Amino acid sequence: MPEKIDYDAKIPNNVNLSEDRRLQRALEGWQPKFMHWWGEMGPTLETQGVYLRTAVSVGREGWAHFDHVNVPDYRWGIFLAERDPDRRIAFGEHQGEPVWQQVPGEYRADLQRLIVIQGDTEPASVEQQKLLGLTAPSLYDLRNLFQVNVEEGRHLWAMVYLLHAYFGREGRDEAEGLLLRNSGSPDAPRILGAFNEETADWLAFYMFTYFTDRDGKYQLGTLKESSFDPLSRTCEFMLKEEAHHMMVGTTGVDRVVIRSAELIREHDTLDIGPHGGIPLDLIQRYINFHYTVSLDLFGSETSTNAANYYTAGLKGRWQETRRRDDHKLTGDARTLERPGGDGTWTTEEMQAILLLNLDLRTEYVADCQTGVKRWNKILSDAGIDHTFRLPHPGFNREVGINSGHHVTPDGTIVDERTWEAGKPKWLPTTEDLTFVRSLMHPVYERGKIASWVAPPRQGINGKPFDYEYVYLT
């Protein structure tokens, strides 16, 4: 498989697409449907060129090229990481066997389902962010929004390629369905709840790219361990692109906190809303919401499906090959904390293989905590006595053992009346959302930025902040 990407082809690729004319025709038939979807559901704001990163290779060095691109002309394509001819299955009952280059018949339905679910998330975020360009706080941020959007579209292509190439007629039908479902649609919503939520303002966008895209990192990381090698190599390259999306989230929240800290010091009050800033308690409520919605994406803590996927070798653990155990987990145990009807927490010892979703979620929670430390350090350095916290994993959950229970951010199990009374303190209210949206005015002048967010410490690809990242009409 070539490392360089063939951009002379109608569909850029490094999978030798021209050697499989039937697959090539099928994907070329899907391509105009994708472009129609992009025109209908993609970014609303028209531009004359955006300074975008385009993949030109899948190798370790120099894999991307930067230049202004007219967004509808962006070359979406199919890129897989390099193949390791000696790669062997790292876990489950097939451990030690060569990885699969074709789909084993007994795992066909399960693999197809995993790919469809992953594929369904990719266009969803584009749909959720459709209107954000109209209120971008700077050209730098507008450029980042488009970069995230085109790469999520590229990730859709990655999953569609697998469906077309390895799952026949059923795969082609599923690929069509990925364009027919839409975020928030009452008739055909996206499969997972978080991808039907609104991303209506830029603070929500930064939170989404910090918390929800970080969930994507961990989901892709488990699929990268798959014994189905084309899926593994597809996800390996997607992870390379995904890192930028999380940078947008991490530094975006950083910049909001920096600006809020500046306004608090300047006006000597935490009540910075009247001065055009976002109060810290409101930022905490956004953290609470986006973090907990993202926790739901990990599914139920106990899962026989996840156990079966692991045993079969379809989906591994985060950094599977670095784990120091037998990679089968049949004799391992782990403790699960459950909320009780009497308002107390109980612990239960279970087979570790039944708690794989919890295992992955635990890795994710630790990663999320690094962001909270960053944001608290910004406040500490500014001399502000306030700390952000991640809420308890039982808080505000719709999926898993905590759903149906009322758990406060500090982990106290309460009755419904207490929960309803506390919600305005813990989650964004209608007034919060209205206030944040009232700050969202576009700033399209070079080197200028909205009043509620600080400029970035560095630009993209060595360019300064006042670089003309986007050409507007």
NORHU-V121623 format. One record per backbone hydrogen bond with DSSP energy under -0.5 kcal/mol. CO is the residue of the C=O (numbers start at 0). NH is the residue of the N-H. If there is no record, write none. Layout:
CO/NH ; CO/NH
This chain:
2/57 ; 4/6 ; 5/12 ; 9/11 ; 11/77 ; 12/5 ; 15/18 ; 16/19 ; 19/23 ; 20/24 ; 21/25 ; 22/26 ; 23/27 ; 24/28 ; 25/29 ; 26/30 ; 27/31 ; 29/33 ; 30/34 ; 31/35 ; 32/36 ; 33/37 ; 34/38 ; 35/39 ; 36/40 ; 36/41 ; 37/41 ; 45/472 ; 48/470 ; 49/51 ; 49/68 ; 51/53 ; 51/66 ; 53/64 ; 55/4 ; 62/55 ; 62/56 ; 64/53 ; 66/51 ; 68/49 ; 68/70 ; 69/72 ; 70/73 ; 73/75 ; 75/11 ; 76/78 ; 77/13 ; 82/84 ; 83/86 ; 86/98 ; 88/95 ; 91/94 ; 93/96 ; 96/88 ; 99/228 ; 101/103 ; 103/106 ; 104/107 ; 106/110 ; 107/111 ; 108/112 ; 109/113 ; 110/114 ; 111/115 ; 112/116 ; 113/117 ; 114/118 ; 115/119 ; 116/120 ; 117/120 ; 117/121 ; 118/121 ; 118/122 ; 119/123 ; 120/124 ; 121/125 ; 122/126 ; 123/127 ; 124/128 ; 126/129 ; 127/198 ; 128/131 ; 129/43 ; 130/133 ; 131/134 ; 132/135 ; 135/442 ; 136/449 ; 137/141 ; 138/142 ; 139/143 ; 140/144 ; 141/145 ; 142/146 ; 143/147 ; 144/148 ; 145/149 ; 146/150 ; 147/151 ; 148/152 ; 149/153 ; 150/154 ; 151/155 ; 152/156 ; 153/157 ; 154/158 ; 155/159 ; 156/160 ; 157/161 ; 158/162 ; 159/163 ; 160/164 ; 161/165 ; 162/166 ; 166/170 ; 167/171 ; 168/172 ; 169/173 ; 170/174 ; 171/175 ; 172/176 ; 173/177 ; 174/178 ; 175/178 ; 175/179 ; 176/180 ; 181/184 ; 187/181 ; 191/194 ; 192/195 ; 193/196 ; 200/204 ; 201/205 ; 202/206 ; 203/207 ; 204/208 ; 205/209 ; 206/210 ; 206/211 ; 207/211 ; 207/212 ; 210/214 ; 211/215 ; 212/216 ; 213/217 ; 214/218 ; 215/219 ; 216/220 ; 217/221 ; 218/222 ; 219/223 ; 220/224 ; 221/224 ; 221/315 ; 222/225 ; 226/99 ; 226/228 ; 227/230 ; 227/231 ; 228/232 ; 229/233 ; 230/234 ; 231/235 ; 232/80 ; 232/236 ; 233/237 ; 234/238 ; 235/239 ; 236/240 ; 237/241 ; 238/242 ; 240/243 ; 240/244 ; 241/245 ; 242/246 ; 243/247 ; 244/248 ; 245/249 ; 246/250 ; 247/251 ; 248/252 ; 249/253 ; 250/254 ; 251/255 ; 252/256 ; 253/257 ; 254/258 ; 254/453 ; 255/259 ; 256/260 ; 257/261 ; 258/262 ; 259/263 ; 260/264 ; 261/265 ; 262/266 ; 263/267 ; 263/268 ; 269/271 ; 271/274 ; 271/276 ; 272/275 ; 276/278 ; 278/282 ; 279/283 ; 280/284 ; 281/285 ; 282/286 ; 283/287 ; 284/288 ; 284/427 ; 285/289 ; 286/290 ; 287/291 ; 288/292 ; 289/293 ; 290/294 ; 291/295 ; 292/296 ; 293/296 ; 294/297 ; 295/298 ; 300/357 ; 302/306 ; 303/307 ; 304/308 ; 305/309 ; 306/310 ; 307/311 ; 308/312 ; 308/313 ; 308/314 ; 309/312 ; 310/92 ; 312/226 ; 316/319 ; 318/321 ; 319/322 ; 322/324 ; 326/91 ; 328/331 ; 328/352 ; 331/351 ; 333/349 ; 335/337 ; 335/347 ; 337/345 ; 339/342 ; 342/412 ; 343/339 ; 345/337 ; 347/335 ; 349/333 ; 350/353 ; 351/354 ; 352/355 ; 353/302 ; 354/358 ; 355/359 ; 356/360 ; 357/361 ; 358/362 ; 359/363 ; 360/364 ; 361/365 ; 362/366 ; 363/367 ; 364/368 ; 365/369 ; 366/369 ; 366/370 ; 367/370 ; 367/371 ; 368/372 ; 369/373 ; 370/374 ; 371/375 ; 372/376 ; 373/377 ; 374/378 ; 375/379 ; 376/380 ; 377/381 ; 378/383 ; 379/382 ; 382/384 ; 383/385 ; 391/394 ; 393/396 ; 396/403 ; 399/402 ; 401/404 ; 404/406 ; 405/413 ; 406/395 ; 407/410 ; 408/391 ; 411/407 ; 411/413 ; 413/405 ; 414/418 ; 415/419 ; 416/420 ; 417/421 ; 418/422 ; 421/424 ; 421/425 ; 422/425 ; 422/426 ; 428/432 ; 429/433 ; 430/434 ; 431/435 ; 432/436 ; 433/437 ; 434/438 ; 435/438 ; 435/439 ; 436/439 ; 438/440 ; 444/447 ; 449/452 ; 459/462 ; 462/458 ; 463/466 ; 464/446 ; 466/468 ; 468/50 ; 469/471 ; 470/47 ; 470/48
